[in-house]
Amino acid sequence: MPRSPKEKVTPVPAVDRAVQILHLLASHDSALGVSELSRQLGLNKSTTFDILTTLCHHHLVERNETAKTYRLGYGLAELGHRVRERIDLRAVAHPHLNELAREIEETVFLGTFHDGYVTIVDKEEAPHDLKITSPLGQRVHYSAAAYGKVFLTALSESEAMKLMRDNPPRAYTPKSITKPAAYRATLAQVRKQGYALDDEEYLAGVRAAAAPINDAQGHVTAALCVVGFCTRLPHDKLIRIAKQAKDTAERISKHLGAKEYPTWNGVE
C-alpha cells in the first residue's frame, strides 16, 4: 500500500543523493564538475560520479565530455512537459477556492478567457443565504467583471487596444467604465497593484476583486474573483480581500508550475 504523504518516510539514500544532485544543478546557471558537486553535498567523489553516470543514462543529466562538467538534461524537460499536460486547473484550484471562501465568507469564482469573454469554470459559494452566485459555464463580457481587467492586463497593449476597438467596453451601471482611454488607465493600475477591483461597475450594489493565475510558462491562464454585496464589502475590506485573493492566486500559480507572480505579458 502506498504511504500517505503525511507519514514519516525514511529516504532511500541513493535516491535521496540523486535528488540532491539534481536540485544543486538546478540552482546553478553554469555546469558543475564532480569535485564541486561532491564538495557542496558532502559526498564521496566516487559515489557522486556513479550517481551522475546513472542520471546521464536516463537523460536527466548531460555531461560535457570536454570540460567534464554536468548540467540538467532534456529528460527532465520531457517529464515536466508530461506533468503540465496532466495538470487539471480546477482540481488544483478548487481547494484554494474553498479555503478562501470559508475564510472571507464570500463567493469565489474561477474564470478563463477566450475571444473577449470570461467563462466561469469553477466556484465556491458564500455560506450566507443571500449571496452572489452564477452557473458554471456562464460567459460574461470582459468589461462585465473584475477578472476581465485581469485578462486584458495580460494582453500586449496593441492586443488590448484592438479588442476594445472591435468589442468596446459595455455600460451595465452608471459606474461602468466605457471609454477605452479610461479602461486602459484602469489596466495600468491593475498591472501595478497585481489585482483588479469592480466597484458596482457590473451590478449595482455589488463589488468584486480579482487576481491572475499564471501557468508554468508565466502566462495568465485563469483568474480568481471574489464577489459580494457592498453592504458586506466596504472599500477598506475590499482591498484586504483583493490582497487575499492575490495571495491565493499566487499559491495556485505555484501549484501550476509558475516560478514568478504576477508575470504580465503586457507592457507598462
Kinemage of the C-alpha trace (Angstrom):
@kinemage 1
@onewidth
@group {chain A} dominant
@subgroup {mainchain}
@vectorlist {calphas} color= white
{ca met a 1} P 0.000 0.000 0.000
{ca pro a 2} L 1.350 3.494 -0.835
{ca arg a 3} L 2.083 5.637 2.169
{ca ser a 4} L 0.228 8.813 2.931
{ca pro a 5} L 2.335 11.913 2.145
{ca lys a 6} L 1.899 12.910 5.809
{ca glu a 7} L 3.507 9.708 7.121
{ca lys a 8} L 7.144 9.761 8.124
{ca val a 9} L 9.253 8.317 5.310
{ca thr a 10} L 12.808 7.040 5.574
{ca pro a 11} L 14.569 8.208 2.378
{ca val a 12} L 16.381 5.691 0.191
{ca pro a 13} L 19.976 7.021 0.383
{ca ala a 14} L 20.880 6.603 -3.302
{ca val a 15} L 17.640 8.198 -4.483
{ca asp a 16} L 17.971 10.997 -1.942
{ca arg a 17} L 21.503 11.782 -3.129
{ca ala a 18} L 20.421 11.755 -6.769
{ca val a 19} L 17.653 14.247 -5.999
{ca gln a 20} L 20.120 16.452 -4.106
{ca ile a 21} L 22.397 16.466 -7.156
{ca leu a 22} L 19.513 17.458 -9.440
{ca his a 23} L 18.493 20.302 -7.134
{ca leu a 24} L 22.075 21.543 -6.886
{ca leu a 25} L 22.499 21.530 -10.672
{ca ala a 26} L 19.167 23.347 -10.991
{ca ser a 27} L 20.368 26.091 -8.639
{ca his a 28} L 23.391 26.940 -10.825
{ca asp a 29} L 23.357 28.600 -14.247
{ca ser a 30} L 26.693 27.025 -15.167
{ca ala a 31} L 27.608 23.344 -15.330
{ca leu a 32} L 29.392 21.753 -12.361
{ca gly a 33} L 32.113 19.142 -12.108
{ca val a 34} L 32.250 16.060 -9.899
{ca ser a 35} L 34.595 17.705 -7.390
{ca glu a 36} L 32.355 20.731 -6.896
{ca leu a 37} L 29.205 18.631 -6.613
{ca ser a 38} L 30.739 16.237 -4.113
{ca arg a 39} L 32.179 19.117 -2.079
{ca gln a 40} L 28.913 21.031 -1.833
{ca leu a 41} L 26.888 17.944 -0.986
{ca gly a 42} L 29.462 16.306 1.261
{ca leu a 43} L 29.539 13.147 -0.828
{ca asn a 44} L 32.358 10.850 -1.855
{ca lys a 45} L 33.608 11.646 -5.390
{ca ser a 46} L 33.201 8.041 -6.481
{ca thr a 47} L 29.607 7.960 -5.240
{ca thr a 48} L 28.855 11.281 -6.921
{ca phe a 49} L 30.329 10.055 -10.215
{ca asp a 50} L 28.304 6.822 -10.125
{ca ile a 51} L 25.063 8.692 -9.483
{ca leu a 52} L 25.815 11.172 -12.273
{ca thr a 53} L 26.542 8.321 -14.670
{ca thr a 54} L 23.153 6.773 -13.883
{ca leu a 55} L 21.366 10.104 -14.279
{ca cys a 56} L 23.108 10.644 -17.618
{ca his a 57} L 21.960 7.202 -18.756
{ca his a 58} L 18.359 8.311 -18.212
{ca his a 59} L 18.994 11.737 -19.823
{ca leu a 60} L 18.188 13.536 -16.573
{ca val a 61} L 21.712 14.966 -16.587
{ca glu a 62} L 24.044 15.782 -19.503
{ca arg a 63} L 27.848 15.519 -19.411
{ca asn a 64} L 30.192 17.851 -21.265
{ca glu a 65} L 32.955 15.452 -22.312
{ca thr a 66} L 35.472 18.230 -22.955
{ca ala a 67} L 35.019 20.154 -19.709
{ca lys a 68} L 33.942 17.081 -17.720
{ca thr a 69} L 31.072 19.025 -16.210
{ca tyr a 70} L 27.375 18.269 -15.763
{ca arg a 71} L 24.096 20.093 -16.219
{ca leu a 72} L 20.412 19.156 -16.217
{ca gly a 73} L 19.327 17.011 -19.162
{ca tyr a 74} L 16.454 17.152 -21.628
{ca gly a 75} L 14.823 14.170 -19.947
{ca leu a 76} L 13.712 16.463 -17.149
{ca ala a 77} L 12.081 18.799 -19.668
{ca glu a 78} L 10.164 15.856 -21.112
{ca leu a 79} L 8.985 14.802 -17.665
{ca gly a 80} L 7.989 18.373 -16.831
{ca his a 81} L 6.002 18.609 -20.060
{ca arg a 82} L 4.162 15.389 -19.200
{ca val a 83} L 3.323 16.750 -15.745
{ca arg a 84} L 1.970 20.016 -17.177
{ca glu a 85} L -0.173 18.096 -19.663
{ca arg a 86} L -1.837 16.256 -16.799
{ca ile a 87} L -2.485 19.243 -14.567
{ca asp a 88} L -6.212 19.902 -14.134
{ca leu a 89} L -6.747 23.607 -13.410
{ca arg a 90} L -9.959 23.060 -11.473
{ca ala a 91} L -8.563 20.167 -9.457
{ca val a 92} L -5.575 22.291 -8.456
{ca ala a 93} L -7.542 25.470 -7.788
{ca his a 94} L -10.680 24.225 -6.035
{ca pro a 95} L -9.182 23.501 -2.586
{ca his a 96} L -7.807 27.045 -2.600
{ca leu a 97} L -11.175 28.486 -3.678
{ca asn a 98} L -12.829 26.552 -0.873
{ca glu a 99} L -10.339 27.779 1.712
{ca leu a 100} L -10.633 31.416 0.623
{ca ala a 101} L -14.449 31.320 0.514
{ca arg a 102} L -14.600 29.897 4.044
{ca glu a 103} L -12.128 32.486 5.292
{ca ile a 104} L -13.788 35.592 3.830
{ca glu a 105} L -17.366 34.215 3.668
{ca glu a 106} L -17.957 35.457 0.132
{ca thr a 107} L -18.386 33.679 -3.199
{ca val a 108} L -15.188 32.921 -5.114
{ca phe a 109} L -15.223 32.242 -8.867
{ca leu a 110} L -12.586 30.783 -11.192
{ca gly a 111} L -12.676 32.109 -14.750
{ca thr a 112} L -10.878 31.557 -18.045
{ca phe a 113} L -10.685 33.906 -21.030
{ca his a 114} L -11.337 33.463 -24.745
{ca asp a 115} L -12.290 35.874 -27.529
{ca gly a 116} L -13.189 38.732 -25.218
{ca tyr a 117} L -15.340 36.707 -22.828
{ca val a 118} L -14.749 35.211 -19.396
{ca thr a 119} L -16.137 31.727 -18.736
{ca ile a 120} L -16.855 30.625 -15.174
{ca val a 121} L -15.280 27.181 -14.796
{ca asp a 122} L -15.480 26.691 -11.024
{ca lys a 123} L -16.834 28.370 -7.914
{ca glu a 124} L -17.184 28.122 -4.154
{ca glu a 125} L -20.232 29.939 -2.828
{ca ala a 126} L -20.553 32.091 0.277
{ca pro a 127} L -22.214 30.444 3.293
{ca his a 128} L -24.892 33.167 3.516
{ca asp a 129} L -28.480 32.668 2.339
{ca leu a 130} L -28.184 35.973 0.482
{ca lys a 131} L -25.161 35.685 -1.806
{ca ile a 132} L -23.860 36.251 -5.317
{ca thr a 133} L -23.908 33.153 -7.493
{ca ser a 134} L -23.691 32.192 -11.152
{ca pro a 135} L -23.926 28.883 -13.052
{ca leu a 136} L -20.780 27.130 -14.193
{ca gly a 137} L -20.178 27.665 -17.882
{ca gln a 138} L -21.687 31.154 -17.950
{ca arg a 139} L -19.843 33.545 -20.255
{ca val a 140} L -19.621 37.248 -19.483
{ca his a 141} L -18.171 40.127 -21.465
{ca tyr a 142} L -14.673 41.156 -20.391
{ca ser a 143} L -15.981 44.524 -19.173
{ca ala a 144} L -18.635 42.855 -17.023
{ca ala a 145} L -16.421 41.697 -14.180
{ca ala a 146} L -13.191 42.383 -12.319
{ca tyr a 147} L -11.437 39.413 -13.832
{ca gly a 148} L -11.938 40.825 -17.301
{ca lys a 149} L -9.499 43.567 -16.320
{ca val a 150} L -7.018 40.933 -15.191
{ca phe a 151} L -7.133 39.169 -18.544
{ca leu a 152} L -6.826 42.358 -20.586
{ca thr a 153} L -3.857 43.418 -18.497
{ca ala a 154} L -2.170 40.192 -19.580
{ca leu a 155} L -2.507 41.165 -23.241
{ca ser a 156} L 0.002 43.340 -25.032
{ca glu a 157} L -1.015 46.981 -25.397
{ca ser a 158} L -1.755 46.507 -29.103
{ca glu a 159} L -3.872 43.393 -28.434
{ca ala a 160} L -5.855 45.130 -25.697
{ca met a 161} L -6.458 48.194 -27.890
{ca lys a 162} L -7.634 46.022 -30.789
{ca leu a 163} L -10.018 44.109 -28.537
{ca met a 164} L -11.513 47.315 -27.128
{ca arg a 165} L -11.793 48.773 -30.618
{ca asp a 166} L -13.528 45.696 -32.046
{ca asn a 167} L -15.540 44.922 -28.916
{ca pro a 168} L -15.850 48.108 -26.793
{ca pro a 169} L -16.464 48.091 -23.029
{ca arg a 170} L -20.176 47.951 -22.234
{ca ala a 171} L -22.353 50.001 -19.897
{ca tyr a 172} L -24.037 47.934 -17.177
{ca thr a 173} L -24.408 50.532 -14.420
{ca pro a 174} L -23.730 54.278 -14.108
{ca lys a 175} L -20.297 53.322 -12.735
{ca ser a 176} L -19.263 51.173 -15.719
{ca ile a 177} L -16.024 52.219 -17.420
{ca thr a 178} L -16.952 52.500 -21.083
{ca lys a 179} L -14.347 54.816 -22.589
{ca pro a 180} L -11.310 52.879 -23.912
{ca ala a 181} L -8.863 55.507 -22.634
{ca ala a 182} L -10.278 55.278 -19.112
{ca tyr a 183} L -10.324 51.494 -19.308
{ca arg a 184} L -6.657 51.445 -20.363
{ca ala a 185} L -5.803 53.666 -17.389
{ca thr a 186} L -7.539 51.142 -15.144
{ca leu a 187} L -5.487 48.334 -16.680
{ca ala a 188} L -2.286 50.218 -15.883
{ca gln a 189} L -3.358 50.374 -12.243
{ca val a 190} L -4.204 46.666 -12.225
{ca arg a 191} L -0.786 45.863 -13.631
{ca lys a 192} L 0.846 47.956 -10.912
{ca gln a 193} L -1.019 46.502 -7.936
{ca gly a 194} L -1.442 42.916 -9.148
{ca tyr a 195} L -5.219 42.725 -8.703
{ca ala a 196} L -8.372 44.271 -10.177
{ca leu a 197} L -11.397 45.823 -8.485
{ca asp a 198} L -15.028 46.217 -9.531
{ca asp a 199} L -16.921 48.895 -7.602
{ca glu a 200} L -20.528 48.422 -8.778
{ca glu a 201} L -19.385 48.553 -12.406
{ca tyr a 202} L -21.246 45.378 -13.425
{ca leu a 203} L -24.042 45.068 -10.863
{ca ala a 204} L -25.362 47.861 -8.662
{ca gly a 205} L -24.734 47.090 -5.007
{ca val a 206} L -22.041 44.514 -5.793
{ca arg a 207} L -18.255 44.740 -5.517
{ca ala a 208} L -15.560 42.327 -6.630
{ca ala a 209} L -11.815 41.741 -6.602
{ca ala a 210} L -9.842 39.539 -8.987
{ca ala a 211} L -6.269 38.305 -9.336
{ca pro a 212} L -4.365 36.471 -12.096
{ca ile a 213} L -3.358 32.812 -12.038
{ca asn a 214} L -0.215 32.013 -14.018
{ca asp a 215} L 0.808 28.753 -15.653
{ca ala a 216} L 4.301 27.253 -15.861
{ca gln a 217} L 5.140 29.445 -18.869
{ca gly a 218} L 4.280 32.614 -16.943
{ca his a 219} L 1.076 33.242 -18.903
{ca val a 220} L -2.174 34.280 -17.231
{ca thr a 221} L -4.214 31.113 -17.692
{ca ala a 222} L -7.117 31.926 -15.354
{ca ala a 223} L -8.324 34.440 -12.798
{ca leu a 224} L -9.779 34.162 -9.334
{ca cys a 225} L -12.621 36.554 -8.480
{ca val a 226} L -14.268 37.315 -5.121
{ca val a 227} L -17.776 38.801 -5.347
{ca gly a 228} L -20.044 40.192 -2.624
{ca phe a 229} L -22.589 42.839 -1.727
{ca cys a 230} L -21.397 46.362 -0.946
{ca thr a 231} L -23.049 46.126 2.467
{ca arg a 232} L -20.579 43.380 3.380
{ca leu a 233} L -17.664 44.766 1.367
{ca pro a 234} L -16.845 48.354 2.317
{ca his a 235} L -13.892 49.717 0.381
{ca asp a 236} L -11.237 49.006 3.020
{ca lys a 237} L -12.404 45.401 3.372
{ca leu a 238} L -12.498 45.021 -0.417
{ca ile a 239} L -8.818 45.991 -0.591
{ca arg a 240} L -7.930 43.453 2.103
{ca ile a 241} L -9.846 40.741 0.282
{ca ala a 242} L -8.188 41.709 -3.008
{ca lys a 243} L -4.804 41.104 -1.406
{ca gln a 244} L -6.019 37.777 -0.008
{ca ala a 245} L -7.253 36.836 -3.476
{ca lys a 246} L -3.851 37.747 -4.892
{ca asp a 247} L -2.096 35.552 -2.310
{ca thr a 248} L -4.449 32.661 -3.083
{ca ala a 249} L -3.939 33.085 -6.829
{ca glu a 250} L -0.196 33.044 -6.261
{ca arg a 251} L -0.419 29.724 -4.400
{ca ile a 252} L -2.485 28.238 -7.221
{ca ser a 253} L 0.039 29.559 -9.746
{ca lys a 254} L 2.895 27.865 -7.908
{ca his a 255} L 0.991 24.573 -7.943
{ca leu a 256} L 0.638 25.002 -11.713
{ca gly a 257} L 4.406 25.388 -12.016
{ca ala a 258} L 4.706 29.177 -12.189
{ca lys a 259} L 8.072 30.476 -10.991
{ca glu a 260} L 7.169 34.157 -10.752
{ca tyr a 261} L 3.986 36.038 -9.915
{ca pro a 262} L 2.481 38.065 -11.392
{ca thr a 263} L 4.161 37.899 -14.786
{ca trp a 264} L 2.263 40.176 -17.121
{ca asn a 265} L 2.552 39.646 -20.854
{ca gly a 266} L 1.655 43.274 -21.471
{ca val a 267} L 3.943 46.269 -21.085
{ca glu a 268} L 3.600 49.092 -18.611
